[in-house]
Amino acid sequence: MKTLSVRISLVLFVTVAALAVSTSSIAQNSNTKAVQERTLIGFISDNHCGLKHMAGMGDDKSCTLMCVKNGKFVLADRDHKRVYQLDKTGQEKAREFAGQKVKVTGRVVGKTIRVSAIEAAS
């Protein structure tokens, strides 16, 4: 009789533990999807220069387009001294705004922006 109640208790414990883990992973997934889009203002630069272009490289647009040949576009938020990587979509959209002040809308994940839109900032 004691072994039967021990077995039932063990089965209940394992079931409750499995449900707790399952519920926890569902909560984490829903939090990941809940990341809201933000709009950030900065300059389209390249990952070599970042916040400030080197002297003697021409204007911001020329420098960015030259440096991005061996790199990637980034959003340089000079006001907050942060540089954000742009995802694949952002790389495609950023070229036309090289060196310009822009508003980038997207989901910020760490130091990367999953870009949904880029437009000129006023």
C-alpha positions as CSV (number, residue, x, y, z in Angstrom):
1,M,0.0,0.0,0.0
2,K,2.8,2.4,0.9
3,T,4.6,1.7,-2.5
4,L,1.4,2.5,-4.4
5,S,1.0,5.9,-2.7
6,V,4.7,6.6,-3.3
7,R,4.3,5.8,-7.0
8,I,1.2,8.0,-7.3
9,S,2.9,10.8,-5.5
10,L,5.9,10.5,-7.8
11,V,3.7,10.5,-11.0
12,L,1.9,13.6,-9.7
13,F,5.1,15.3,-9.0
14,V,6.5,14.6,-12.4
15,T,3.3,15.7,-14.1
16,V,3.2,19.0,-12.2
17,A,6.9,19.7,-12.9
18,A,6.3,19.0,-16.7
19,L,3.4,21.4,-16.7
20,A,5.4,24.1,-14.9
21,V,8.2,23.8,-17.5
22,S,5.8,23.9,-20.4
23,T,4.0,27.0,-19.0
24,S,7.3,28.7,-18.4
25,S,8.4,28.2,-22.0
26,I,5.1,29.5,-23.4
27,A,5.4,32.6,-21.3
28,Q,9.0,33.2,-22.6
29,N,7.8,32.8,-26.2
30,S,5.0,35.3,-25.7
31,N,7.3,37.8,-24.2
32,T,9.7,37.5,-27.1
33,K,6.9,38.3,-29.6
34,A,5.7,41.2,-27.4
35,V,8.8,43.3,-28.3
36,Q,7.3,46.5,-29.6
37,E,8.5,48.5,-32.5
38,R,10.4,51.7,-31.7
39,T,11.5,54.7,-33.8
40,L,15.1,55.8,-33.4
41,I,16.7,58.9,-34.9
42,G,20.3,58.9,-36.1
43,F,22.6,58.9,-39.1
44,I,23.1,56.1,-41.6
45,S,26.8,55.3,-41.2
46,D,29.0,52.3,-41.6
47,N,30.4,49.9,-39.1
48,H,34.0,51.1,-39.7
49,C,33.3,54.7,-38.8
50,G,30.4,54.4,-36.5
51,L,29.6,57.7,-34.7
52,K,32.2,59.8,-36.5
53,H,33.7,59.7,-39.9
54,M,37.5,60.0,-40.3
55,A,38.9,63.3,-41.5
56,G,39.8,63.5,-45.2
57,M,37.3,61.0,-46.4
58,G,34.9,63.5,-48.0
59,D,31.4,64.2,-46.9
60,D,29.4,61.7,-44.7
61,K,27.7,60.1,-47.7
62,S,30.9,59.5,-49.7
63,C,32.7,58.1,-46.7
64,T,29.8,55.8,-45.8
65,L,29.4,54.5,-49.3
66,M,33.1,53.9,-49.6
67,C,33.5,52.2,-46.2
68,V,30.4,50.0,-46.6
69,K,32.0,48.3,-49.6
70,N,33.9,46.3,-47.0
71,G,31.4,46.5,-44.2
72,K,27.8,47.1,-43.3
73,F,25.4,50.0,-42.7
74,V,24.6,51.0,-39.2
75,L,22.5,53.6,-37.4
76,A,24.7,56.0,-35.5
77,D,22.7,57.6,-32.7
78,R,25.1,60.5,-31.9
79,D,22.9,62.0,-29.2
80,H,23.0,58.8,-27.1
81,K,26.5,57.7,-28.4
82,R,25.1,54.3,-29.6
83,V,25.6,52.4,-32.8
84,Y,23.0,49.9,-33.9
85,Q,23.5,47.1,-36.4
86,L,20.8,46.9,-39.1
87,D,19.3,43.6,-40.2
88,K,19.2,42.4,-43.8
89,T,16.2,44.5,-44.6
90,G,17.8,47.5,-43.1
91,Q,21.0,46.9,-45.2
92,E,18.9,47.1,-48.3
93,K,16.9,50.2,-47.3
94,A,19.9,52.1,-45.8
95,R,21.8,52.6,-49.1
96,E,19.6,55.5,-50.3
97,F,20.0,57.3,-47.0
98,A,23.8,57.0,-46.6
99,G,25.2,59.8,-44.5
100,Q,21.8,61.3,-43.9
101,K,19.8,61.9,-40.7
102,V,17.0,59.3,-40.6
103,K,14.2,57.8,-38.5
104,V,14.4,54.0,-38.3
105,T,11.4,52.1,-37.2
106,G,11.8,48.5,-36.1
107,R,12.3,46.1,-33.2
108,V,15.4,46.6,-31.2
109,V,17.0,43.3,-30.1
110,G,20.2,43.9,-28.2
111,K,22.3,46.2,-30.5
112,T,20.5,45.2,-33.7
113,I,17.4,46.8,-35.2
114,R,15.0,44.5,-37.2
115,V,14.0,47.3,-39.6
116,S,10.5,47.8,-40.9
117,A,11.0,51.3,-42.2
118,I,13.6,54.0,-42.8
119,E,12.7,57.6,-43.7
120,A,14.5,60.9,-43.8
121,A,14.4,62.8,-40.5
122,S,13.6,66.5,-40.4
